[in-house]
Amino acid sequence: MHLLPCRRRRRPAVPFLAALLAAASLPAQYRYQQQTGLIAGPTVRTEGCLLVDVDGDGDLDVVFANGYVLSTSGQAIQPTLLINRIGQGLGLVDETAARLPALAIRGTLAVAFDVDGDGDLDLVFACNGNSQQRLYVNDGAGHFTDESTTRLPGMVITAAGCAYGDVDQDGDLDLFFNDELTNGQLKLCLNDGTGTFTNVTGTHVVAAPKSNQQDIVLCDLDNDWDLDVINCGKSAGQQIFFNDGTGRFLTVTTALLPAGTTLTYEFEAADLDHDGDLDLAMLSYSGVTDTLLRNELIPSGTLSFTNLPGALAGGAGDDDNEWAFVDCDDDGDLDLVNGSLQAAAEKLYRNDGGFTFTRWTGTDGFSPQTDSTLDVAIGDLNGDGVFDVVTAQGESGTYTNRAYYGTGPADTQPPRFVRVESLPAVSQTPDGPWVVRAAIQDSFVDDGETSVQTAALDWTITHRGGVAIGSTPMRFLGGLLFRAELHAPPGVIMNGATVVWSLRATDRRGNTAVTPAQSFWICGIQAYGLALGGTNTALLAGGGDAHLGGLFALAWSQAGPSTTGALGISLGSRWQATIPEGTLLIDPYQFLLVGAIGTDPAGAGGLGIPIPNLPLAGLPVTFQAVFDVPVSMTNGVELVLCP
């Protein structure tokens, strides 16, 4: 056999070299890469932008408050609404004309929340130039009607900002507006539950005028589960108004926040060091170092802030306008985006977890673009799981609003429970409801909002009739706070029951966090069988002290005048049967006693029953009364003895 030498086949060199040359000629890929042409709309001064799903299709649309036309000496202009059609290959489509009122306003900031409780997001615009503030109501499909004059009070002010939250904890979302005018007073408008607001500033907000107000932040600074207010601006003394728990802000201080300068544009609040209280980023005017403020409430127990001017490394002295937090490297802590007026790119600071933020530069940051950014909005525009950034432009340059796609890792971090309200191990309110609140932040935080999509209170109730399992949605209160109320499920008697509960939060990406289970046991006094009809017409009520050694009180009413009756007392579970005289609610097989009672001329009466101080906690005792001619049976009252 004759073996021929093996010849190695050579690859053509040209395609390989071409590939190298092509790669070398590609533009640099930045962590936030500008998407030229993605943002359409008029070239105007724009002070506010917002990412929000207005049409309920699951992706984020873009709202620009705009402001005014540049070429016509500040003429008012219609806001812009871009509908997200990126998934259809169409980009962001300007549908302003079809969806927004044909109304020129001088918008400075936009917020989106459900003002009327119908499940969709409405739009509120803060407006300057001595203007009526604006409220646009959503029809559920992303078409808006101007209802400013019917739902908002007639406030003709110069507002740089607004913020929303349930400040009085009544289940609806209220509004604050600031006022840039000299001696401007922070304005509070309470929601009546239907989306109509009343200006209650005179009775609910202490008189504390401040000129050139710029930003309002609603957040729970003192960890008392209500929303406080930071009011800052380009004048001395940055204000904190403390909520008394009822939506009244009658205490204000300027002593807790650093003076620094008389020119402050914005504060942003989040738990930056994972200790359970909210820290602050402060954005100051040109020539002043922006700073971070560490909240010392935990562990000191006293609300105070430590100024950390060196915590921002690189470019913190520029003239900038906007902060927003985002976990751009998916490591579980919040990094910091800065919308810059004068830097050669928007700025991005990496959180090292120890209250040091180092600026990313080059391809670790934003595509280089010198423009006058006044606002930024953060969210996943293109559905790839990475947070993107939209900027609003004003003051100088080409006034071109921009979009940047994030090119870093997709968000895999679940929401984080900053803190959770604990319930006592023993509840003495068997009628409920049981309120649980939590502060929750996710991988971005901006103006009190976060990327939590849903939050819920999950519960299991073990009662004498069996086991009930369910879930109660948590309402967003604003300022990272959420609240749920657990009510007794239909047919479940809560007295003597044990409730095991936990909280669950899921972000837009589907990342979910669940808190460790907690439990409480229920004792006390509970009326039942209140709507039986027939001869069960008299009323029995319990009161007093349900503890061992206490004095339990029974009262009856609506029986016959000056008549006699009998009080039955039994042990054990509630027992129900229909007899000719009415519905029997106590267990006749576990009677303790039957005693004579009577009524006064008004058909009422009462009795005090001492509870022995014996180890009887958890013992259920039931009561029912019946009266003579005409026969009138009462409802039942159950006493589960508390420790």
C-alpha positions as CSV (number, residue, x, y, z in Angstrom):
1,M,0.0,0.0,0.0
2,H,1.3,3.3,-0.9
3,L,0.5,6.1,1.5
4,L,0.1,9.6,0.1
5,P,1.1,12.5,2.3
6,C,-1.9,14.2,4.0
7,R,-2.5,17.7,2.9
8,R,-4.0,20.2,5.3
9,R,-6.9,22.2,3.8
10,R,-6.4,26.0,4.3
11,R,-9.2,28.3,5.2
12,P,-9.6,31.5,3.2
13,A,-8.1,34.4,5.1
14,V,-10.3,37.1,3.8
15,P,-13.5,36.3,5.7
16,F,-11.6,35.9,9.0
17,L,-9.8,39.2,8.6
18,A,-13.1,40.8,7.6
19,A,-14.7,39.6,10.8
20,L,-11.9,41.0,12.9
21,L,-12.1,44.3,11.1
22,A,-15.9,44.4,11.5
23,A,-15.6,43.7,15.2
24,A,-13.0,46.4,15.6
25,S,-15.3,48.9,13.9
26,L,-18.4,48.2,16.0
27,P,-19.3,51.0,18.5
28,A,-18.6,50.2,22.1
29,Q,-21.3,48.3,24.0
30,Y,-22.2,50.3,27.1
31,R,-24.0,49.0,30.2
32,Y,-26.7,51.5,29.2
33,Q,-26.7,51.7,25.4
34,Q,-28.5,54.6,23.7
35,Q,-31.3,53.6,21.3
36,T,-31.2,56.3,18.7
37,G,-34.7,57.0,17.2
38,L,-36.6,54.9,19.8
39,I,-38.1,58.0,21.4
40,A,-40.4,60.1,19.2
41,G,-42.3,63.2,20.0
42,P,-42.0,67.0,19.9
43,T,-38.7,68.7,20.8
44,V,-39.7,70.7,23.8
45,R,-38.4,71.4,27.3
46,T,-39.4,68.3,29.3
47,E,-39.0,68.2,33.0
48,G,-40.7,64.9,33.8
49,C,-41.0,61.4,32.4
50,L,-42.7,58.2,33.5
51,L,-42.8,54.5,32.6
52,V,-46.2,53.1,33.2
53,D,-48.5,50.5,31.6
54,V,-51.4,52.7,30.7
55,D,-53.3,50.2,28.5
56,G,-53.0,47.1,30.6
57,D,-51.1,45.0,28.1
58,G,-48.2,44.1,30.4
59,D,-45.5,46.3,28.9
60,L,-44.4,49.8,29.9
61,D,-45.5,52.9,28.0
62,V,-43.8,56.3,28.2
63,V,-45.3,59.5,29.4
64,F,-43.5,62.9,29.1
65,A,-45.0,65.8,31.0
66,N,-43.2,68.1,28.5
67,G,-43.4,71.7,29.8
68,Y,-43.5,74.3,27.2
69,V,-42.6,75.0,23.6
70,L,-39.1,76.5,23.3
71,S,-39.6,78.7,20.2
72,T,-42.7,80.5,21.5
73,S,-41.5,82.0,24.8
74,G,-42.8,79.3,27.1
75,Q,-46.1,78.5,25.4
76,A,-47.9,75.5,27.1
77,I,-48.0,72.2,25.2
78,Q,-49.8,68.9,25.3
79,P,-48.0,66.0,27.2
80,T,-46.7,63.1,25.1
81,L,-47.8,59.5,25.4
82,L,-45.7,56.8,23.7
83,I,-47.4,53.3,23.5
84,N,-45.0,50.4,23.7
85,R,-45.1,48.4,20.5
86,I,-41.5,47.1,20.8
87,G,-42.7,43.5,21.0
88,Q,-44.4,44.0,17.6
89,G,-41.3,45.5,16.0
90,L,-42.8,49.0,15.9
91,G,-40.9,50.6,18.8
92,L,-42.5,53.3,20.9
93,V,-45.4,54.8,18.9
94,D,-46.7,58.3,19.6
95,E,-50.4,57.9,20.2
96,T,-50.8,61.2,22.1
97,A,-53.5,62.5,19.7
98,A,-55.7,59.5,20.1
99,R,-55.3,58.9,23.8
100,L,-54.7,62.2,25.7
101,P,-56.9,65.2,26.0
102,A,-56.1,67.9,23.3
103,L,-55.1,70.3,26.0
104,A,-52.0,72.4,26.3
105,I,-50.6,72.4,29.9
106,R,-47.3,73.4,31.5
107,G,-46.4,70.0,32.9
108,T,-43.4,69.6,35.2
109,L,-44.0,66.1,36.6
110,A,-46.3,63.2,36.0
111,V,-47.3,60.4,38.5
112,A,-49.6,57.5,37.7
113,F,-51.9,55.8,40.3
114,D,-55.4,54.5,40.6
115,V,-57.3,57.6,41.8
116,D,-60.8,56.2,41.7
117,G,-60.3,52.5,42.6
118,D,-61.4,51.0,39.3
119,G,-58.2,49.0,38.8
120,D,-56.4,51.1,36.1
121,L,-53.8,53.8,36.4
122,D,-54.7,57.5,36.0
123,L,-52.3,60.4,35.4
124,V,-51.7,63.5,37.5
125,F,-49.6,66.3,36.2
126,A,-48.0,69.0,38.3
127,C,-48.0,72.2,36.4
128,N,-46.1,75.5,36.7
129,G,-46.8,79.0,35.5
130,N,-49.7,79.6,37.9
131,S,-51.8,76.8,36.4
132,Q,-54.6,74.5,37.4
133,Q,-53.1,71.1,38.3
134,R,-54.3,68.3,36.0
135,L,-55.9,64.9,36.5
136,Y,-56.5,62.6,33.5
137,V,-58.8,59.6,34.2
138,N,-58.1,56.3,32.4
139,D,-60.9,54.4,30.8
140,G,-59.1,51.1,31.4
141,A,-57.7,50.8,27.9
142,G,-55.3,53.7,28.0
143,H,-57.5,56.6,26.8
144,F,-57.7,59.6,29.1
145,T,-60.3,62.2,30.0
146,D,-59.4,65.5,31.6
147,E,-61.4,65.6,34.9
148,S,-59.2,68.2,36.6
149,T,-61.9,70.7,37.4
150,T,-64.4,68.1,38.7
151,R,-62.0,66.0,40.8
152,L,-59.2,68.4,41.9
153,P,-59.6,71.5,44.0
154,G,-59.1,74.7,42.1
155,M,-55.5,75.3,42.9
156,V,-53.8,77.7,40.5
157,I,-50.2,77.4,41.7
158,T,-46.7,76.9,40.3
159,A,-46.0,73.3,41.1
160,A,-42.6,71.7,40.4
161,G,-43.7,68.3,41.7
162,C,-46.4,66.1,43.2
163,A,-46.5,62.8,45.0
164,Y,-49.2,60.4,46.1
165,G,-49.8,58.0,49.0
166,D,-52.5,56.9,51.4
167,V,-51.5,59.4,54.1
168,D,-54.6,58.9,56.3
169,Q,-54.8,55.1,55.9
170,D,-58.4,55.0,54.7
171,G,-57.8,52.8,51.7
172,D,-57.4,55.4,49.0
173,L,-54.5,57.4,47.6
174,D,-54.1,61.1,48.4
175,L,-52.0,63.9,46.7
176,F,-49.4,66.4,47.7
177,F,-48.4,69.3,45.4
178,N,-45.6,71.7,46.1
179,D,-45.4,75.4,45.1
180,E,-42.4,77.2,43.7
181,L,-43.7,80.6,44.5
182,T,-42.3,82.8,47.2
183,N,-43.9,81.8,50.5
184,G,-45.3,78.7,48.8
185,Q,-47.1,76.3,51.2
186,L,-47.0,72.5,50.6
187,K,-50.5,71.5,49.6
188,L,-52.4,68.3,50.7
189,C,-55.5,67.0,48.9
190,L,-57.3,64.1,50.4
191,N,-59.1,61.5,48.3
192,D,-62.8,60.7,49.2
193,G,-62.4,57.2,47.9
194,T,-64.0,57.9,44.5
195,G,-61.2,59.9,43.1
196,T,-62.4,63.4,44.1
197,F,-59.9,65.4,46.1
198,T,-60.4,68.1,48.8
199,N,-57.7,70.6,49.7
200,V,-57.2,70.2,53.5
201,T,-53.9,72.0,53.8
202,G,-55.3,74.6,56.2
203,T,-56.3,71.9,58.8
204,H,-53.9,69.1,58.0
205,V,-50.5,70.7,57.3
206,V,-48.7,73.1,59.6
207,A,-48.0,76.5,58.1
208,A,-44.4,76.3,56.9
209,P,-43.9,78.4,53.8
210,K,-40.9,77.6,51.6
211,S,-39.9,79.3,48.4
212,N,-38.7,77.5,45.2
213,Q,-39.9,74.0,46.3
214,Q,-38.6,71.4,43.9
215,D,-39.3,67.8,45.0
216,I,-41.7,66.0,47.3
217,V,-40.8,62.6,48.8
218,L,-43.4,60.4,50.7
219,C,-41.7,57.8,52.8
220,D,-41.8,56.4,56.4
221,L,-38.7,57.9,57.8
222,D,-39.4,57.1,61.5
223,N,-40.6,53.5,61.1
224,D,-44.1,54.2,62.6
225,W,-45.9,52.8,59.5
226,D,-47.3,56.0,58.1
227,L,-46.0,58.2,55.3
228,D,-43.9,61.3,56.2
229,V,-43.0,64.0,53.7
230,I,-39.7,65.5,52.7
231,N,-40.1,68.9,51.0
232,C,-37.0,70.2,49.4
233,G,-36.1,73.1,47.1
234,K,-33.8,75.9,46.1
235,S,-34.1,77.7,49.4
236,A,-32.7,77.3,52.9
237,G,-34.1,74.7,55.2
238,Q,-35.1,71.3,53.7
239,Q,-38.3,70.2,55.5
240,I,-39.5,67.0,57.0
241,F,-43.3,66.9,57.9
242,F,-44.2,64.1,60.2
243,N,-47.5,62.3,59.9
244,D,-49.4,61.8,63.1
245,G,-51.0,58.6,61.7
246,T,-54.2,60.2,60.7
247,G,-52.9,62.2,57.7
248,R,-52.2,65.3,59.7
249,F,-48.8,66.9,59.3
250,L,-48.6,69.2,62.2
251,T,-44.9,68.8,63.1
252,V,-42.2,70.0,60.8
253,T,-38.4,70.2,61.2
254,T,-35.5,71.5,59.2
255,A,-32.9,70.3,61.7
256,L,-32.5,66.7,60.6
257,L,-31.3,67.3,57.0
258,P,-28.0,68.9,56.3
259,A,-28.1,72.5,55.4
260,G,-25.3,72.1,52.8
261,T,-26.6,74.8,50.5
262,T,-29.8,76.7,49.9
263,L,-30.2,74.9,46.6
264,T,-31.4,71.3,46.6
265,Y,-33.2,69.6,43.7
266,E,-34.1,66.2,45.0
267,F,-34.1,63.5,47.7
268,E,-34.6,59.8,47.0
269,A,-35.3,57.3,49.8
270,A,-34.4,53.6,50.0
271,D,-32.8,51.1,52.4
272,L,-29.3,51.2,51.0
273,D,-27.5,49.2,53.8
274,H,-30.2,46.6,54.5
275,D,-30.7,47.5,58.1
276,G,-34.4,48.2,58.1
277,D,-34.7,52.0,57.8
278,L,-34.7,54.3,54.8
279,D,-31.6,56.2,53.8
280,L,-31.5,59.2,51.6
281,A,-29.6,60.4,48.5
282,M,-29.5,64.2,48.3
283,L,-29.0,66.1,45.0
284,S,-27.6,69.6,45.3
285,Y,-27.0,72.5,43.0
286,S,-23.8,73.3,41.0
287,G,-20.6,73.4,43.0
288,V,-22.0,71.4,45.9
289,T,-21.1,67.8,46.5
290,D,-24.1,65.5,46.2
291,T,-24.3,63.3,49.2
292,L,-25.8,60.2,50.8
293,L,-27.5,60.4,54.2
294,R,-27.4,57.2,56.4
295,N,-30.4,56.9,58.6
296,E,-29.3,56.0,62.2
297,L,-32.8,55.0,63.5
298,I,-31.6,51.4,63.4
299,P,-29.8,50.5,65.7
300,S,-29.8,53.8,67.7
301,G,-33.5,54.1,68.1
302,T,-33.4,57.8,67.4
303,L,-34.1,59.3,63.9
304,S,-31.0,61.1,62.7
305,F,-28.9,61.2,59.6
306,T,-25.2,61.0,59.1
307,N,-24.0,63.0,56.1
308,L,-21.6,60.9,54.0
309,P,-20.3,63.4,51.4
310,G,-17.5,61.0,50.4
311,A,-19.8,58.1,49.7
312,L,-20.1,59.1,46.1
313,A,-16.8,58.7,44.3
314,G,-16.5,60.5,41.0
315,G,-18.3,63.5,39.6
316,A,-20.6,64.3,42.5
317,G,-20.1,68.0,42.2
318,D,-21.8,68.6,38.9
319,D,-25.0,70.4,38.2
320,D,-27.4,67.5,38.1
321,N,-31.2,67.0,38.6
322,E,-32.3,63.5,39.2
323,W,-31.6,60.4,41.3
324,A,-33.0,56.9,40.8
325,F,-31.9,53.6,42.3
326,V,-31.5,50.4,40.2
327,D,-29.7,47.1,40.8
328,C,-27.9,47.2,37.5
329,D,-25.5,44.4,38.2
330,D,-28.1,42.0,39.8
331,D,-26.1,41.6,43.0
332,G,-29.0,42.4,45.4
333,D,-28.2,46.0,46.4
334,L,-29.3,49.2,44.8
335,D,-26.9,51.2,42.6
336,L,-27.5,54.8,41.7
337,V,-28.4,56.5,38.4
338,N,-27.8,60.2,38.2
339,G,-29.5,62.3,35.5
340,S,-26.8,64.9,34.7
341,L,-27.1,68.4,33.3
342,Q,-23.5,68.9,32.4
343,A,-21.5,65.6,32.4
344,A,-20.6,63.9,29.2
345,A,-22.9,61.0,30.0
346,E,-25.6,60.1,32.6
347,K,-23.8,58.9,35.7
348,L,-24.0,55.4,37.2
349,Y,-22.6,54.7,40.7
350,R,-22.1,51.1,41.9
351,N,-23.0,50.2,45.4
352,D,-20.3,48.1,47.1
353,G,-22.7,47.2,49.9
354,G,-20.9,49.3,52.5
355,F,-22.3,52.7,51.8
356,T,-19.6,53.5,49.2
357,F,-20.8,54.2,45.6
358,T,-18.1,54.3,42.9
359,R,-18.9,55.8,39.6
360,W,-18.7,53.5,36.6
361,T,-17.1,55.1,33.6
362,G,-16.5,54.0,30.0
363,T,-18.4,51.0,28.8
364,D,-19.4,50.3,32.4
365,G,-21.7,53.3,32.3
366,F,-23.9,55.1,29.8
367,S,-23.3,55.8,26.2
368,P,-21.5,59.2,26.1
369,Q,-24.1,62.0,25.5
370,T,-23.8,65.5,26.8
371,D,-27.4,66.8,27.3
372,S,-29.4,68.6,29.9
373,T,-31.2,65.8,31.7
374,L,-34.0,66.9,34.0
375,D,-35.6,63.5,34.8
376,V,-35.1,59.8,34.4
377,A,-37.5,56.8,34.4
378,I,-36.5,53.2,34.9
379,G,-38.1,50.0,33.7
380,D,-37.8,47.0,31.3
381,L,-39.0,48.5,28.0
382,N,-38.1,45.5,25.7
383,G,-39.0,42.6,27.9
384,D,-35.5,41.1,28.2
385,G,-35.5,41.3,32.0
386,V,-32.8,44.1,32.1
387,F,-33.8,47.5,33.4
388,D,-33.7,50.3,30.8
389,V,-33.6,54.1,31.3
390,V,-35.5,56.9,29.7
391,T,-34.4,60.5,30.1
392,A,-36.3,63.8,29.8
393,Q,-34.3,66.8,28.4
394,G,-34.5,70.5,29.0
395,E,-32.6,73.8,29.5
396,S,-30.1,73.4,26.7
397,G,-28.7,71.3,23.9
398,T,-31.0,69.6,21.4
399,Y,-33.8,68.8,23.9
400,T,-34.0,65.3,22.6
401,N,-35.4,62.8,25.0
402,R,-33.5,59.5,25.0
403,A,-33.8,55.8,25.7
404,Y,-31.0,53.5,26.9
405,Y,-31.3,49.7,26.9
406,G,-29.6,48.0,29.7
407,T,-27.0,45.4,28.6
408,G,-26.1,44.0,31.9
409,P,-27.6,40.9,33.6
410,A,-31.3,40.3,33.7
411,D,-33.0,40.8,37.1
412,T,-33.1,37.6,39.1
413,Q,-33.3,39.3,42.6
414,P,-36.6,38.8,44.4
415,P,-38.2,41.8,46.2
416,R,-36.7,42.5,49.6
417,F,-38.8,43.0,52.8
418,V,-37.2,46.0,54.4
419,R,-39.3,45.3,57.5
420,V,-42.6,43.6,58.4
421,E,-45.0,44.6,61.0
422,S,-45.4,41.9,63.6
423,L,-48.7,41.0,65.2
424,P,-49.0,40.1,68.9
425,A,-48.9,36.4,69.6
426,V,-52.3,36.8,71.2
427,S,-55.0,38.9,69.6
428,Q,-58.0,40.0,71.6
429,T,-60.1,41.2,68.6
430,P,-61.9,38.1,67.4
431,D,-64.0,40.3,65.0
432,G,-60.8,41.6,63.4
433,P,-59.7,42.8,61.0
434,W,-56.0,42.1,61.5
435,V,-53.7,44.6,59.8
436,V,-50.3,43.7,58.5
437,R,-48.0,46.3,56.9
438,A,-44.6,46.0,55.2
439,A,-42.0,48.1,53.6
440,I,-40.9,46.3,50.4
441,Q,-38.3,47.4,47.8
442,D,-37.2,45.7,44.7
443,S,-34.5,46.1,42.1
444,F,-35.4,49.7,41.3
445,V,-36.7,52.5,43.5
446,D,-37.8,55.9,42.2
447,D,-40.0,58.5,43.7
448,G,-41.4,56.0,46.3
449,E,-42.2,53.4,43.7
450,T,-40.6,50.1,43.2
451,S,-40.9,47.2,40.7
452,V,-43.1,45.0,43.0
453,Q,-46.0,43.8,40.8
454,T,-48.0,42.0,43.5
455,A,-47.9,41.5,47.2
456,A,-50.1,39.3,49.4
457,L,-50.8,38.1,52.9
458,D,-51.1,34.3,52.8
459,W,-52.9,32.7,55.8
460,T,-54.1,29.4,57.3
461,I,-56.8,29.6,59.9
462,T,-57.3,26.6,62.2
463,H,-60.7,27.0,63.9
464,R,-63.1,24.7,65.7
465,G,-64.9,24.1,62.4
466,G,-61.8,23.0,60.5
467,V,-59.1,24.7,58.5
468,A,-59.4,27.6,56.1
469,I,-56.6,28.6,53.7
470,G,-56.5,31.8,51.6
471,S,-54.6,34.9,50.5
472,T,-55.4,38.6,50.8
473,P,-53.8,41.1,48.4
474,M,-51.7,43.9,49.9
475,R,-52.4,47.5,48.8
476,F,-49.6,49.8,47.8
477,L,-49.7,52.9,50.1
478,G,-46.9,54.8,48.4
479,G,-43.4,55.3,49.7
480,L,-42.6,51.5,49.5
481,L,-45.3,50.7,52.1
482,F,-47.9,47.9,51.6
483,R,-50.9,47.0,53.7
484,A,-53.3,44.0,54.0
485,E,-56.3,43.5,56.2
486,L,-57.3,39.9,57.1
487,H,-61.0,39.5,57.6
488,A,-62.8,36.4,58.8
489,P,-63.7,34.2,55.8
490,P,-67.4,33.6,55.4
491,G,-68.7,31.1,57.9
492,V,-65.5,31.0,60.0
493,I,-65.7,31.9,63.6
494,M,-62.4,33.4,64.6
495,N,-62.7,33.3,68.4
496,G,-60.3,30.6,69.6
497,A,-58.7,30.2,66.2
498,T,-55.0,30.1,65.4
499,V,-53.8,32.0,62.3
500,V,-50.5,31.2,60.6
501,W,-49.4,33.9,58.1
502,S,-46.6,35.1,55.8
503,L,-46.1,37.7,53.2
504,R,-45.3,37.2,49.6
505,A,-44.1,39.7,47.0
506,T,-43.5,39.2,43.3
507,D,-41.8,41.6,40.9
508,R,-42.6,42.2,37.2
509,R,-40.0,39.6,36.3
510,G,-41.7,36.9,38.4
511,N,-39.0,36.9,41.1
512,T,-40.8,36.1,44.4
513,A,-39.9,36.5,48.1
514,V,-41.7,35.0,51.1
515,T,-41.3,36.0,54.7
516,P,-40.9,33.5,57.5
517,A,-44.3,32.3,58.9
518,Q,-45.7,34.0,62.0
519,S,-48.7,33.1,64.0
520,F,-51.2,34.5,66.5
521,W,-54.0,33.0,68.6
522,I,-57.4,34.8,69.0
523,C,-59.3,35.2,72.3
524,G,-61.8,37.6,73.6
525,I,-65.5,38.4,73.2
526,Q,-67.4,37.8,70.0
527,A,-71.1,38.1,69.1
528,Y,-72.6,35.7,66.6
529,G,-76.0,34.7,65.2
530,L,-77.0,38.4,64.7
531,A,-79.3,37.9,61.7
532,L,-81.3,34.8,62.5
533,G,-84.8,36.4,62.2
534,G,-87.9,34.7,63.6
535,T,-88.1,35.1,67.4
536,N,-84.4,35.8,67.8
537,T,-85.1,39.6,68.1
538,A,-83.5,40.6,71.4
539,L,-79.8,41.6,71.3
540,L,-77.0,40.3,73.6
541,A,-73.6,42.0,73.7
542,G,-70.4,41.3,75.6
543,G,-67.8,43.6,77.0
544,G,-65.5,44.2,79.9
545,D,-62.3,42.2,80.5
546,A,-61.9,38.8,78.9
547,H,-58.7,38.0,80.9
548,L,-58.4,35.5,83.7
549,G,-59.3,37.4,86.9
550,G,-61.2,40.0,84.9
551,L,-64.8,41.1,85.0
552,F,-66.9,40.1,82.0
553,A,-70.0,42.2,81.2
554,L,-73.2,41.1,79.5
555,A,-75.8,43.5,78.3
556,W,-79.2,42.8,76.6
557,S,-81.6,45.1,74.8
558,Q,-84.7,45.2,72.6
559,A,-86.5,42.6,74.7
560,G,-89.9,43.1,76.3
561,P,-90.2,45.9,78.9
562,S,-90.0,44.9,82.5
563,T,-90.1,41.2,81.8
564,T,-88.3,38.2,83.0
565,G,-86.0,35.9,81.2
566,A,-83.3,33.2,81.4
567,L,-79.6,33.3,80.7
568,G,-78.1,30.1,79.5
569,I,-74.3,29.4,79.7
570,S,-72.6,26.5,78.1
571,L,-69.1,25.2,77.3
572,G,-67.7,23.8,74.1
573,S,-68.3,24.6,70.5
574,R,-71.2,26.6,69.2
575,W,-74.3,24.4,68.7
576,Q,-77.2,25.4,66.6
577,A,-80.7,24.0,66.4
578,T,-84.1,25.4,65.5
579,I,-86.8,24.9,68.2
580,P,-90.3,26.3,68.3
581,E,-89.1,29.3,70.4
582,G,-86.4,30.2,67.9
583,T,-82.8,29.3,67.1
584,L,-80.8,27.8,69.9
585,L,-77.1,28.9,69.7
586,I,-75.7,27.3,72.9
587,D,-75.0,23.7,73.4
588,P,-77.7,22.2,75.6
589,Y,-75.5,19.1,76.3
590,Q,-72.8,21.2,77.9
591,F,-74.8,23.6,80.0
592,L,-73.0,25.2,82.9
593,L,-76.1,26.9,84.3
594,V,-79.4,28.7,83.5
595,G,-80.1,31.7,85.6
596,A,-83.0,34.2,85.9
597,I,-82.6,37.7,84.5
598,G,-84.9,40.6,83.8
599,T,-85.4,43.8,81.8
600,D,-86.1,47.4,82.7
601,P,-89.0,49.4,81.3
602,A,-86.9,49.9,78.1
603,G,-86.4,46.2,77.6
604,A,-82.7,46.3,78.6
605,G,-80.4,45.0,81.3
606,G,-77.0,43.9,82.2
607,L,-74.8,41.6,84.4
608,G,-71.2,41.5,85.5
609,I,-69.6,38.0,85.7
610,P,-66.2,37.7,87.4
611,I,-63.8,35.4,85.6
612,P,-61.9,33.1,88.1
613,N,-58.1,33.5,88.0
614,L,-57.5,29.9,87.3
615,P,-55.5,28.2,84.4
616,L,-58.5,28.3,82.1
617,A,-57.0,30.3,79.1
618,G,-58.6,29.2,75.9
619,L,-61.8,27.9,77.5
620,P,-64.8,28.8,75.3
621,V,-67.9,29.9,77.1
622,T,-71.1,30.8,75.3
623,F,-74.1,32.8,76.3
624,Q,-77.7,33.2,75.1
625,A,-80.8,34.6,76.7
626,V,-84.6,34.2,76.2
627,F,-87.3,36.4,77.5
628,D,-91.0,35.9,78.4
629,V,-94.1,37.1,76.6
630,P,-93.7,37.7,73.8
631,V,-90.9,35.1,73.4
632,S,-87.8,36.9,72.3
633,M,-84.5,35.0,72.0
634,T,-81.2,36.7,71.6
635,N,-78.2,36.1,69.5
636,G,-75.2,34.4,71.1
637,V,-72.0,35.8,72.7
638,E,-68.9,33.7,73.0
639,L,-66.1,34.4,75.5
640,V,-62.8,32.7,74.9
641,L,-60.7,33.3,78.0
642,C,-57.5,35.2,77.4
643,P,-54.4,34.6,79.5
